[in-house]
Amino acid sequence: MTGSATIDGTPIFSQLDLTLLPQSWTCLLGTSGVGKSTVLRLFAGLAKGVTFDGVLSDTGCVAMMAQQDLLMPWLSVLENVMLGARVRGERPNKALPETGWHRWDWRITRISRLRPCRVVNANASLWRAP
């Protein structure tokens, strides 16, 4: 991705030159308002209302973990991990990822505040390219 982005004429970022490797994990760090979420939304094809002036290479398959976990509190950890595949009518093509989590039967409401990221990470790991 190379270019600049605006929302309603307000610059979000400019002169960005970012190269990501296929089948890799990337974490964007920065202060509030510098465009981290906008960059991720552009890669995922979810950047509504963003005007992008530049080049965005074919991203292929993208799994995005948002700032909010959006987990279903009435489901178990395992059911939350498998939810994406279930909605798509698929069966995951991998074993459950190594998350260090051993209580797949626990409800999301039972896990500590810092653990949901492991569940979302596991869900993204099971996503497979069409």
A tleap script that builds the chain and sets N, CA, C and O, in Angstrom:
source leaprc.protein.ff14SB
mol = sequence {
  NMET THR GLY SER ALA THR ILE ASP GLY THR
  PRO ILE PHE SER GLN LEU ASP LEU THR LEU
  LEU PRO GLN SER TRP THR CYS LEU LEU GLY
  THR SER GLY VAL GLY LYS SER THR VAL LEU
  ARG LEU PHE ALA GLY LEU ALA LYS GLY VAL
  THR PHE ASP GLY VAL LEU SER ASP THR GLY
  CYS VAL ALA MET MET ALA GLN GLN ASP LEU
  LEU MET PRO TRP LEU SER VAL LEU GLU ASN
  VAL MET LEU GLY ALA ARG VAL ARG GLY GLU
  ARG PRO ASN LYS ALA LEU PRO GLU THR GLY
  TRP HIE ARG TRP ASP TRP ARG ILE THR ARG
  ILE SER ARG LEU ARG PRO CYS ARG VAL VAL
  ASN ALA ASN ALA SER LEU TRP ARG ALA CPRO
}
set mol.1.N position { 0.852 -1.165 0.000 }
set mol.1.CA position { 0.000 0.000 0.000 }
set mol.1.C position { 0.894 1.223 0.000 }
set mol.1.O position { 1.791 1.356 0.833 }
set mol.2.N position { 0.641 2.100 -0.932 }
set mol.2.CA position { 1.373 3.354 -1.009 }
set mol.2.C position { 0.358 4.450 -1.315 }
set mol.2.O position { -0.392 4.352 -2.286 }
set mol.3.N position { 0.333 5.489 -0.491 }
set mol.3.CA position { -0.581 6.578 -0.791 }
set mol.3.C position { -1.034 7.356 0.422 }
set mol.3.O position { -0.418 7.326 1.488 }
set mol.4.N position { -2.146 8.060 0.215 }
set mol.4.CA position { -2.709 8.946 1.230 }
set mol.4.C position { -4.202 8.683 1.352 }
set mol.4.O position { -4.838 8.215 0.408 }
set mol.5.N position { -4.758 8.988 2.522 }
set mol.5.CA position { -6.187 8.788 2.744 }
set mol.5.C position { -6.787 10.000 3.436 }
set mol.5.O position { -6.150 10.651 4.266 }
set mol.6.N position { -8.039 10.285 3.068 }
set mol.6.CA position { -8.794 11.355 3.713 }
set mol.6.C position { -10.198 10.847 4.014 }
set mol.6.O position { -10.689 9.915 3.376 }
set mol.7.N position { -10.830 11.475 4.994 }
set mol.7.CA position { -12.241 11.233 5.288 }
set mol.7.C position { -12.910 12.594 5.323 }
set mol.7.O position { -12.567 13.448 6.141 }
set mol.8.N position { -13.870 12.786 4.426 }
set mol.8.CA position { -14.553 14.080 4.299 }
set mol.8.C position { -13.563 15.232 4.153 }
set mol.8.O position { -13.770 16.307 4.715 }
set mol.9.N position { -12.484 15.008 3.395 }
set mol.9.CA position { -11.490 16.043 3.140 }
set mol.9.C position { -10.439 16.206 4.225 }
set mol.9.O position { -9.472 16.944 4.041 }
set mol.10.N position { -10.613 15.527 5.354 }
set mol.10.CA position { -9.635 15.615 6.443 }
set mol.10.C position { -8.559 14.558 6.232 }
set mol.10.O position { -8.875 13.372 6.135 }
set mol.11.N position { -7.288 14.966 6.158 }
set mol.11.CA position { -6.215 13.980 5.973 }
set mol.11.C position { -6.141 13.016 7.159 }
set mol.11.O position { -6.162 13.424 8.321 }
set mol.12.N position { -6.056 11.731 6.829 }
set mol.12.CA position { -5.900 10.694 7.854 }
set mol.12.C position { -4.447 10.259 7.909 }
set mol.12.O position { -3.856 10.176 8.986 }
set mol.13.N position { -3.876 9.983 6.749 }
set mol.13.CA position { -2.436 9.736 6.642 }
set mol.13.C position { -2.004 10.115 5.236 }
set mol.13.O position { -2.811 10.151 4.307 }
set mol.14.N position { -0.697 10.399 5.098 }
set mol.14.CA position { -0.166 10.742 3.781 }
set mol.14.C position { 1.207 10.116 3.623 }
set mol.14.O position { 1.899 9.831 4.601 }
set mol.15.N position { 1.581 9.912 2.387 }
set mol.15.CA position { 2.884 9.363 2.034 }
set mol.15.C position { 3.181 8.047 2.747 }
set mol.15.O position { 4.322 7.776 3.122 }
set mol.16.N position { 2.144 7.236 2.928 }
set mol.16.CA position { 2.330 5.928 3.553 }
set mol.16.C position { 2.941 4.983 2.540 }
set mol.16.O position { 2.519 4.957 1.384 }
set mol.17.N position { 3.910 4.220 2.949 }
set mol.17.CA position { 4.518 3.178 2.118 }
set mol.17.C position { 4.648 1.951 3.000 }
set mol.17.O position { 5.572 1.855 3.807 }
set mol.18.N position { 3.714 1.001 2.845 }
set mol.18.CA position { 3.630 -0.157 3.720 }
set mol.18.C position { 3.585 -1.429 2.895 }
set mol.18.O position { 2.745 -1.571 2.007 }
set mol.19.N position { 4.482 -2.347 3.186 }
set mol.19.CA position { 4.503 -3.645 2.528 }
set mol.19.C position { 4.308 -4.723 3.584 }
set mol.19.O position { 5.032 -4.764 4.578 }
set mol.20.N position { 3.332 -5.591 3.367 }
set mol.20.CA position { 3.053 -6.697 4.276 }
set mol.20.C position { 3.312 -8.009 3.557 }
set mol.20.O position { 3.031 -8.140 2.366 }
set mol.21.N position { 3.842 -8.968 4.275 }
set mol.21.CA position { 4.133 -10.268 3.687 }
set mol.21.C position { 2.932 -11.189 3.782 }
set mol.21.O position { 2.232 -11.193 4.794 }
set mol.22.N position { 2.682 -11.982 2.726 }
set mol.22.CA position { 1.572 -12.946 2.775 }
set mol.22.C position { 1.771 -13.946 3.912 }
set mol.22.O position { 2.900 -14.282 4.270 }
set mol.23.N position { 0.659 -14.412 4.470 }
set mol.23.CA position { 0.647 -15.406 5.537 }
set mol.23.C position { 1.489 -14.987 6.736 }
set mol.23.O position { 2.205 -15.795 7.327 }
set mol.24.N position { 1.387 -13.716 7.077 }
set mol.24.CA position { 2.136 -13.203 8.229 }
set mol.24.C position { 1.205 -12.420 9.135 }
set mol.24.O position { 0.109 -12.030 8.730 }
set mol.25.N position { 1.642 -12.195 10.347 }
set mol.25.CA position { 0.912 -11.382 11.304 }
set mol.25.C position { 1.548 -10.009 11.325 }
set mol.25.O position { 2.773 -9.890 11.313 }
set mol.26.N position { 0.728 -8.973 11.357 }
set mol.26.CA position { 1.229 -7.611 11.420 }
set mol.26.C position { 0.451 -6.855 12.481 }
set mol.26.O position { -0.769 -6.984 12.582 }
set mol.27.N position { 1.154 -6.079 13.259 }
set mol.27.CA position { 0.524 -5.259 14.284 }
set mol.27.C position { 0.920 -3.813 14.024 }
set mol.27.O position { 2.105 -3.498 13.918 }
set mol.28.N position { -0.074 -2.936 13.922 }
set mol.28.CA position { 0.194 -1.518 13.714 }
set mol.28.C position { 0.092 -0.801 15.052 }
set mol.28.O position { -0.918 -0.912 15.747 }
set mol.29.N position { 1.126 -0.075 15.406 }
set mol.29.CA position { 1.160 0.675 16.657 }
set mol.29.C position { 1.282 2.156 16.353 }
set mol.29.O position { 1.962 2.543 15.402 }
set mol.30.N position { 0.636 2.976 17.144 }
set mol.30.CA position { 0.735 4.417 16.974 }
set mol.30.C position { -0.271 5.125 17.852 }
set mol.30.O position { -1.158 4.503 18.437 }
set mol.31.N position { -0.124 6.423 17.935 }
set mol.31.CA position { -1.027 7.216 18.765 }
set mol.31.C position { -2.416 7.272 18.138 }
set mol.31.O position { -2.593 6.956 16.962 }
set mol.32.N position { -3.368 7.666 18.917 }
set mol.32.CA position { -4.750 7.764 18.471 }
set mol.32.C position { -4.881 8.746 17.299 }
set mol.32.O position { -4.346 9.854 17.332 }
set mol.33.N position { -5.607 8.307 16.268 }
set mol.33.CA position { -5.905 9.198 15.148 }
set mol.33.C position { -4.901 9.225 14.022 }
set mol.33.O position { -5.043 10.027 13.099 }
set mol.34.N position { -3.871 8.362 14.065 }
set mol.34.CA position { -2.870 8.402 12.993 }
set mol.34.C position { -3.253 7.557 11.777 }
set mol.34.O position { -2.564 7.603 10.758 }
set mol.35.N position { -4.350 6.782 11.869 }
set mol.35.CA position { -4.826 6.041 10.703 }
set mol.35.C position { -4.618 4.543 10.743 }
set mol.35.O position { -4.760 3.885 9.712 }
set mol.36.N position { -4.287 3.980 11.892 }
set mol.36.CA position { -4.064 2.529 11.982 }
set mol.36.C position { -5.291 1.740 11.534 }
set mol.36.O position { -5.188 0.846 10.695 }
set mol.37.N position { -6.438 2.072 12.091 }
set mol.37.CA position { -7.669 1.354 11.734 }
set mol.37.C position { -8.042 1.593 10.277 }
set mol.37.O position { -8.552 0.691 9.612 }
set mol.38.N position { -7.797 2.783 9.783 }
set mol.38.CA position { -8.094 3.086 8.381 }
set mol.38.C position { -7.245 2.223 7.460 }
set mol.38.O position { -7.754 1.703 6.467 }
set mol.39.N position { -5.975 2.063 7.764 }
set mol.39.CA position { -5.095 1.206 6.963 }
set mol.39.C position { -5.627 -0.226 6.956 }
set mol.39.O position { -5.711 -0.856 5.901 }
set mol.40.N position { -5.984 -0.733 8.129 }
set mol.40.CA position { -6.494 -2.104 8.211 }
set mol.40.C position { -7.806 -2.258 7.451 }
set mol.40.O position { -8.025 -3.266 6.779 }
set mol.41.N position { -8.668 -1.270 7.558 }
set mol.41.CA position { -9.940 -1.331 6.832 }
set mol.41.C position { -9.723 -1.283 5.319 }
set mol.41.O position { -10.434 -1.952 4.569 }
set mol.42.N position { -8.752 -0.501 4.872 }
set mol.42.CA position { -8.442 -0.469 3.440 }
set mol.42.C position { -7.982 -1.849 2.970 }
set mol.42.O position { -8.433 -2.329 1.930 }
set mol.43.N position { -7.101 -2.481 3.717 }
set mol.43.CA position { -6.629 -3.822 3.350 }
set mol.43.C position { -7.775 -4.829 3.323 }
set mol.43.O position { -7.820 -5.708 2.462 }
set mol.44.N position { -8.696 -4.693 4.271 }
set mol.44.CA position { -9.796 -5.654 4.374 }
set mol.44.C position { -10.971 -5.311 3.458 }
set mol.44.O position { -11.940 -6.067 3.390 }
set mol.45.N position { -10.895 -4.172 2.750 }
set mol.45.CA position { -11.986 -3.769 1.874 }
set mol.45.C position { -13.195 -3.248 2.632 }
set mol.45.O position { -14.320 -3.331 2.140 }
set mol.46.N position { -12.974 -2.711 3.822 }
set mol.46.CA position { -14.063 -2.239 4.681 }
set mol.46.C position { -14.007 -0.744 4.952 }
set mol.46.O position { -14.611 -0.270 5.914 }
set mol.47.N position { -13.298 -0.001 4.127 }
set mol.47.CA position { -13.052 1.423 4.382 }
set mol.47.C position { -14.121 2.305 3.752 }
set mol.47.O position { -13.845 3.039 2.803 }
set mol.48.N position { -15.332 2.236 4.273 }
set mol.48.CA position { -16.418 3.074 3.762 }
set mol.48.C position { -16.180 4.520 4.172 }
set mol.48.O position { -15.816 4.798 5.315 }
set mol.49.N position { -16.388 5.433 3.238 }
set mol.49.CA position { -16.225 6.848 3.520 }
set mol.49.C position { -14.794 7.347 3.451 }
set mol.49.O position { -14.537 8.524 3.705 }
set mol.50.N position { -13.859 6.473 3.110 }
set mol.50.CA position { -12.448 6.849 3.013 }
set mol.50.C position { -12.094 7.073 1.554 }
set mol.50.O position { -12.389 6.236 0.701 }
set mol.51.N position { -11.465 8.196 1.270 }
set mol.51.CA position { -10.945 8.456 -0.070 }
set mol.51.C position { -9.467 8.117 -0.047 }
set mol.51.O position { -8.692 8.745 0.674 }
set mol.52.N position { -9.075 7.128 -0.834 }
set mol.52.CA position { -7.680 6.679 -0.874 }
set mol.52.C position { -7.081 7.058 -2.207 }
set mol.52.O position { -7.625 6.714 -3.257 }
set mol.53.N position { -5.971 7.761 -2.177 }
set mol.53.CA position { -5.252 8.161 -3.378 }
set mol.53.C position { -3.910 7.459 -3.358 }
set mol.53.O position { -2.984 7.889 -2.670 }
set mol.54.N position { -3.807 6.374 -4.116 }
set mol.54.CA position { -2.564 5.626 -4.118 }
set mol.54.C position { -2.751 4.258 -4.734 }
set mol.54.O position { -3.675 4.031 -5.515 }
set mol.55.N position { -1.868 3.356 -4.373 }
set mol.55.CA position { -1.877 1.997 -4.914 }
set mol.55.C position { -2.069 1.015 -3.771 }
set mol.55.O position { -1.325 1.021 -2.790 }
set mol.56.N position { -3.080 0.175 -3.919 }
set mol.56.CA position { -3.334 -0.891 -2.953 }
set mol.56.C position { -3.242 -2.201 -3.717 }
set mol.56.O position { -4.122 -2.524 -4.516 }
set mol.57.N position { -2.191 -2.946 -3.475 }
set mol.57.CA position { -1.988 -4.213 -4.177 }
set mol.57.C position { -3.069 -5.202 -3.794 }
set mol.57.O position { -3.750 -5.030 -2.783 }
set mol.58.N position { -3.227 -6.243 -4.610 }
set mol.58.CA position { -4.183 -7.305 -4.302 }
set mol.58.C position { -3.826 -7.886 -2.945 }
set mol.58.O position { -2.740 -8.433 -2.754 }
set mol.59.N position { -4.745 -7.761 -2.016 }
set mol.59.CA position { -4.473 -8.220 -0.656 }
set mol.59.C position { -4.744 -9.698 -0.469 }
set mol.59.O position { -4.324 -10.286 0.527 }
set mol.60.N position { -5.434 -10.299 -1.406 }
set mol.60.CA position { -5.741 -11.717 -1.253 }
set mol.60.C position { -6.639 -11.925 -0.050 }
set mol.60.O position { -7.647 -11.236 0.113 }
set mol.61.N position { -6.279 -12.856 0.771 }
set mol.61.CA position { -7.054 -13.230 1.949 }
set mol.61.C position { -6.614 -12.390 3.145 }
set mol.61.O position { -5.430 -12.355 3.478 }
set mol.62.N position { -7.567 -11.714 3.792 }
set mol.62.CA position { -7.250 -10.869 4.950 }
set mol.62.C position { -8.148 -11.262 6.104 }
set mol.62.O position { -9.364 -11.363 5.940 }
set mol.63.N position { -7.563 -11.486 7.270 }
set mol.63.CA position { -8.319 -11.670 8.508 }
set mol.63.C position { -7.935 -10.513 9.415 }
set mol.63.O position { -6.754 -10.263 9.655 }
set mol.64.N position { -8.940 -9.815 9.912 }
set mol.64.CA position { -8.684 -8.611 10.689 }
set mol.64.C position { -9.236 -8.772 12.098 }
set mol.64.O position { -10.377 -9.193 12.286 }
set mol.65.N position { -8.416 -8.435 13.081 }
set mol.65.CA position { -8.863 -8.431 14.459 }
set mol.65.C position { -9.061 -6.982 14.867 }
set mol.65.O position { -8.094 -6.230 14.995 }
set mol.66.N position { -10.316 -6.588 15.071 }
set mol.66.CA position { -10.652 -5.205 15.371 }
set mol.66.C position { -10.309 -4.833 16.813 }
set mol.66.O position { -9.926 -5.686 17.614 }
set mol.67.N position { -10.454 -3.555 17.124 }
set mol.67.CA position { -10.148 -3.076 18.464 }
set mol.67.C position { -11.114 -3.625 19.497 }
set mol.67.O position { -10.734 -3.813 20.653 }
set mol.68.N position { -12.342 -3.883 19.114 }
set mol.68.CA position { -13.310 -4.493 20.014 }
set mol.68.C position { -13.439 -5.953 19.632 }
set mol.68.O position { -13.473 -6.285 18.447 }
set mol.69.N position { -13.511 -6.832 20.625 }
set mol.69.CA position { -13.505 -8.261 20.312 }
set mol.69.C position { -14.804 -8.761 19.679 }
set mol.69.O position { -14.765 -9.725 18.914 }
set mol.70.N position { -15.954 -8.140 19.968 }
set mol.70.CA position { -17.245 -8.519 19.402 }
set mol.70.C position { -17.567 -10.000 19.588 }
set mol.70.O position { -18.190 -10.615 18.723 }
set mol.71.N position { -17.146 -10.570 20.709 }
set mol.71.CA position { -17.442 -11.963 21.010 }
set mol.71.C position { -18.884 -12.093 21.496 }
set mol.71.O position { -19.454 -11.141 22.030 }
set mol.72.N position { -19.457 -13.256 21.312 }
set mol.72.CA position { -20.824 -13.534 21.740 }
set mol.72.C position { -20.789 -14.088 23.163 }
set mol.72.O position { -20.353 -15.221 23.368 }
set mol.73.N position { -21.240 -13.311 24.145 }
set mol.73.CA position { -21.096 -13.723 25.547 }
set mol.73.C position { -21.874 -14.978 25.906 }
set mol.73.O position { -21.526 -15.640 26.884 }
set mol.74.N position { -22.914 -15.335 25.157 }
set mol.74.CA position { -23.713 -16.514 25.464 }
set mol.74.C position { -23.106 -17.798 24.884 }
set mol.74.O position { -23.586 -18.897 25.162 }
set mol.75.N position { -22.043 -17.652 24.076 }
set mol.75.CA position { -21.369 -18.817 23.505 }
set mol.75.C position { -20.135 -19.179 24.317 }
set mol.75.O position { -19.603 -18.358 25.064 }
set mol.76.N position { -19.691 -20.413 24.160 }
set mol.76.CA position { -18.457 -20.838 24.814 }
set mol.76.C position { -17.253 -20.296 24.036 }
set mol.76.O position { -17.403 -19.758 22.939 }
set mol.77.N position { -16.083 -20.442 24.607 }
set mol.77.CA position { -14.852 -20.037 23.918 }
set mol.77.C position { -14.759 -20.767 22.579 }
set mol.77.O position { -14.512 -20.140 21.548 }
set mol.78.N position { -14.952 -22.077 22.587 }
set mol.78.CA position { -14.863 -22.861 21.356 }
set mol.78.C position { -15.912 -22.418 20.331 }
set mol.78.O position { -15.602 -22.289 19.147 }
set mol.79.N position { -17.140 -22.185 20.774 }
set mol.79.CA position { -18.192 -21.755 19.850 }
set mol.79.C position { -17.874 -20.396 19.236 }
set mol.79.O position { -18.182 -20.166 18.067 }
set mol.80.N position { -17.263 -19.493 20.000 }
set mol.80.CA position { -16.847 -18.197 19.462 }
set mol.80.C position { -15.733 -18.365 18.442 }
set mol.80.O position { -15.730 -17.697 17.408 }
set mol.81.N position { -14.788 -19.253 18.726 }
set mol.81.CA position { -13.679 -19.485 17.790 }
set mol.81.C position { -14.204 -20.045 16.471 }
set mol.81.O position { -13.726 -19.663 15.404 }
set mol.82.N position { -15.169 -20.934 16.534 }
set mol.82.CA position { -15.681 -21.605 15.337 }
set mol.82.C position { -16.789 -20.820 14.624 }
set mol.82.O position { -17.245 -21.237 13.559 }
set mol.83.N position { -17.222 -19.703 15.190 }
set mol.83.CA position { -18.372 -18.974 14.667 }
set mol.83.C position { -18.200 -18.544 13.210 }
set mol.83.O position { -19.113 -18.719 12.403 }
set mol.84.N position { -17.051 -17.987 12.872 }
set mol.84.CA position { -16.826 -17.532 11.492 }
set mol.84.C position { -16.981 -18.645 10.478 }
set mol.84.O position { -17.636 -18.470 9.451 }
set mol.85.N position { -16.375 -19.801 10.766 }
set mol.85.CA position { -16.485 -20.942 9.856 }
set mol.85.C position { -17.931 -21.423 9.779 }
set mol.85.O position { -18.415 -21.782 8.705 }
set mol.86.N position { -18.612 -21.428 10.911 }
set mol.86.CA position { -20.005 -21.876 10.937 }
set mol.86.C position { -20.898 -20.970 10.096 }
set mol.86.O position { -21.753 -21.456 9.356 }
set mol.87.N position { -20.707 -19.667 10.202 }
set mol.87.CA position { -21.500 -18.713 9.424 }
set mol.87.C position { -21.256 -18.901 7.930 }
set mol.87.O position { -22.179 -18.771 7.126 }
set mol.88.N position { -20.016 -19.205 7.561 }
set mol.88.CA position { -19.688 -19.422 6.147 }
set mol.88.C position { -20.063 -20.819 5.664 }
set mol.88.O position { -19.898 -21.126 4.484 }
set mol.89.N position { -20.570 -21.678 6.570 }
set mol.89.CA position { -20.934 -23.043 6.188 }
set mol.89.C position { -19.726 -23.912 5.925 }
set mol.89.O position { -19.803 -24.856 5.139 }
set mol.90.N position { -18.614 -23.613 6.567 }
set mol.90.CA position { -17.366 -24.348 6.348 }
set mol.90.C position { -16.955 -25.111 7.592 }
set mol.90.O position { -17.459 -24.877 8.690 }
set mol.91.N position { -16.044 -26.014 7.390 }
set mol.91.CA position { -15.370 -26.671 8.502 }
set mol.91.C position { -13.935 -26.180 8.464 }
set mol.91.O position { -13.319 -26.173 7.398 }
set mol.92.N position { -13.392 -25.774 9.585 }
set mol.92.CA position { -12.003 -25.277 9.593 }
set mol.92.C position { -11.046 -26.329 9.051 }
set mol.92.O position { -11.224 -27.527 9.269 }
set mol.93.N position { -10.032 -25.856 8.344 }
set mol.93.CA position { -9.074 -26.776 7.742 }
set mol.93.C position { -7.841 -26.976 8.607 }
set mol.93.O position { -6.866 -27.574 8.150 }
set mol.94.N position { -7.856 -26.495 9.831 }
set mol.94.CA position { -6.713 -26.625 10.725 }
set mol.94.C position { -7.200 -27.091 12.083 }
set mol.94.O position { -8.369 -26.929 12.431 }
set mol.95.N position { -6.295 -27.665 12.834 }
set mol.95.CA position { -6.599 -27.960 14.226 }
set mol.95.C position { -6.674 -26.639 14.981 }
set mol.95.O position { -6.198 -25.615 14.492 }
set mol.96.N position { -7.263 -26.657 16.157 }
set mol.96.CA position { -7.317 -25.427 16.936 }
set mol.96.C position { -5.912 -24.915 17.187 }
set mol.96.O position { -5.022 -25.684 17.550 }
set mol.97.N position { -5.711 -23.631 16.997 }
set mol.97.CA position { -4.374 -23.064 17.145 }
set mol.97.C position { -3.879 -23.122 18.588 }
set mol.97.O position { -4.660 -23.221 19.534 }
set mol.98.N position { -2.599 -23.059 18.717 }
set mol.98.CA position { -1.965 -23.033 20.035 }
set mol.98.C position { -2.162 -21.666 20.648 }
set mol.98.O position { -1.470 -20.714 20.286 }
set mol.99.N position { -3.086 -21.560 21.557 }
set mol.99.CA position { -3.363 -20.283 22.196 }
set mol.99.C position { -2.983 -20.289 23.663 }
set mol.99.O position { -2.992 -19.246 24.318 }
set mol.100.N position { -2.650 -21.457 24.179 }
set mol.100.CA position { -2.395 -21.554 25.604 }
set mol.100.C position { -3.686 -21.649 26.395 }
set mol.100.O position { -3.673 -21.629 27.625 }
set mol.101.N position { -4.804 -21.754 25.681 }
set mol.101.CA position { -6.109 -21.814 26.341 }
set mol.101.C position { -6.520 -23.268 26.478 }
set mol.101.O position { -6.416 -24.041 25.525 }
set mol.102.N position { -6.993 -23.646 27.673 }
set mol.102.CA position { -7.346 -25.047 27.911 }
set mol.102.C position { -8.804 -25.240 28.300 }
set mol.102.O position { -9.257 -26.376 28.438 }
set mol.103.N position { -9.543 -24.157 28.477 }
set mol.103.CA position { -10.936 -24.252 28.899 }
set mol.103.C position { -11.857 -23.812 27.769 }
set mol.103.O position { -12.505 -22.770 27.865 }
set mol.104.N position { -11.918 -24.590 26.715 }
set mol.104.CA position { -12.721 -24.270 25.547 }
set mol.104.C position { -14.214 -24.263 25.862 }
set mol.104.O position { -14.997 -23.660 25.127 }
set mol.105.N position { -14.623 -24.932 26.958 }
set mol.105.CA position { -16.032 -25.006 27.312 }
set mol.105.C position { -16.509 -23.797 28.115 }
set mol.105.O position { -17.715 -23.628 28.295 }
set mol.106.N position { -15.613 -22.964 28.595 }
set mol.106.CA position { -16.011 -21.797 29.389 }
set mol.106.C position { -16.788 -20.806 28.547 }
set mol.106.O position { -16.521 -20.654 27.355 }
set mol.107.N position { -17.748 -20.132 29.162 }
set mol.107.CA position { -18.458 -19.030 28.516 }
set mol.107.C position { -17.537 -17.809 28.495 }
set mol.107.O position { -16.685 -17.650 29.370 }
set mol.108.N position { -17.710 -16.965 27.508 }
set mol.108.CA position { -16.881 -15.767 27.364 }
set mol.108.C position { -16.969 -14.900 28.618 }
set mol.108.O position { -15.978 -14.292 29.023 }
set mol.109.N position { -18.139 -14.840 29.226 }
set mol.109.CA position { -18.317 -14.007 30.419 }
set mol.109.C position { -17.481 -14.490 31.597 }
set mol.109.O position { -17.292 -13.748 32.560 }
set mol.110.N position { -16.982 -15.709 31.538 }
set mol.110.CA position { -16.210 -16.273 32.649 }
set mol.110.C position { -14.714 -15.976 32.530 }
set mol.110.O position { -13.986 -16.099 33.515 }
set mol.111.N position { -14.254 -15.594 31.361 }
set mol.111.CA position { -12.820 -15.378 31.187 }
set mol.111.C position { -12.433 -13.959 31.586 }
set mol.111.O position { -13.261 -13.048 31.580 }
set mol.112.N position { -11.170 -13.789 31.927 }
set mol.112.CA position { -10.710 -12.483 32.393 }
set mol.112.C position { -10.721 -11.467 31.257 }
set mol.112.O position { -10.840 -11.828 30.087 }
set mol.113.N position { -10.598 -10.221 31.609 }
set mol.113.CA position { -10.665 -9.119 30.642 }
set mol.113.C position { -9.577 -9.201 29.573 }
set mol.113.O position { -9.787 -8.732 28.454 }
set mol.114.N position { -8.430 -9.781 29.886 }
set mol.114.CA position { -7.318 -9.827 28.934 }
set mol.114.C position { -7.361 -11.047 28.020 }
set mol.114.O position { -6.616 -11.097 27.042 }
set mol.115.N position { -8.198 -12.017 28.305 }
set mol.115.CA position { -8.216 -13.249 27.518 }
set mol.115.C position { -8.993 -13.197 26.207 }
set mol.115.O position { -8.695 -13.997 25.320 }
set mol.116.N position { -9.972 -12.304 26.025 }
set mol.116.CA position { -10.698 -12.322 24.748 }
set mol.116.C position { -9.805 -12.206 23.523 }
set mol.116.O position { -10.149 -12.733 22.465 }
set mol.117.N position { -8.664 -11.529 23.637 }
set mol.117.CA position { -7.786 -11.397 22.472 }
set mol.117.C position { -7.289 -12.764 22.011 }
set mol.117.O position { -7.073 -12.962 20.816 }
set mol.118.N position { -7.105 -13.705 22.924 }
set mol.118.CA position { -6.698 -15.056 22.524 }
set mol.118.C position { -7.794 -15.742 21.717 }
set mol.118.O position { -7.513 -16.465 20.761 }
set mol.119.N position { -9.041 -15.511 22.109 }
set mol.119.CA position { -10.169 -16.125 21.408 }
set mol.119.C position { -10.287 -15.550 20.004 }
set mol.119.O position { -10.449 -16.303 19.044 }
set mol.120.N position { -10.208 -14.235 19.866 }
set mol.120.CA position { -10.286 -13.584 18.562 }
set mol.120.C position { -9.103 -14.010 17.697 }
set mol.120.O position { -9.267 -14.255 16.501 }
set mol.121.N position { -7.934 -14.097 18.282 }
set mol.121.CA position { -6.739 -14.545 17.574 }
set mol.121.C position { -6.935 -15.964 17.048 }
set mol.121.O position { -6.577 -16.255 15.906 }
set mol.122.N position { -7.495 -16.840 17.861 }
set mol.122.CA position { -7.755 -18.217 17.428 }
set mol.122.C position { -8.749 -18.242 16.270 }
set mol.122.O position { -8.580 -19.012 15.325 }
set mol.123.N position { -9.789 -17.399 16.339 }
set mol.123.CA position { -10.770 -17.319 15.274 }
set mol.123.C position { -10.112 -16.878 13.969 }
set mol.123.O position { -10.373 -17.464 12.918 }
set mol.124.N position { -9.270 -15.861 14.023 }
set mol.124.CA position { -8.578 -15.382 12.823 }
set mol.124.C position { -7.634 -16.442 12.267 }
set mol.124.O position { -7.451 -16.538 11.053 }
set mol.125.N position { -7.035 -17.237 13.150 }
set mol.125.CA position { -6.108 -18.286 12.706 }
set mol.125.C position { -6.821 -19.379 11.925 }
set mol.125.O position { -6.217 -20.021 11.066 }
set mol.126.N position { -8.091 -19.594 12.212 }
set mol.126.CA position { -8.837 -20.648 11.531 }
set mol.126.C position { -9.432 -20.194 10.206 }
set mol.126.O position { -9.919 -21.017 9.432 }
set mol.127.N position { -9.398 -18.891 9.938 }
set mol.127.CA position { -9.973 -18.396 8.698 }
set mol.127.C position { -9.161 -18.921 7.543 }
set mol.127.O position { -7.931 -18.916 7.592 }
set mol.128.N position { -9.830 -19.375 6.507 }
set mol.128.CA position { -9.096 -19.898 5.352 }
set mol.128.C position { -9.508 -19.188 4.087 }
set mol.128.O position { -10.643 -18.731 3.952 }
set mol.129.N position { -8.591 -19.103 3.182 }
set mol.129.CA position { -8.850 -18.439 1.913 }
set mol.129.C position { -9.880 -19.220 1.113 }
set mol.129.O position { -9.892 -20.450 1.154 }
set mol.130.N position { -10.753 -18.516 0.379 }
set mol.130.CA position { -11.756 -19.214 -0.441 }
set mol.130.C position { -11.112 -19.954 -1.599 }
set mol.130.O position { -11.808 -20.593 -2.387 }
savepdb mol mol.pdb
quit
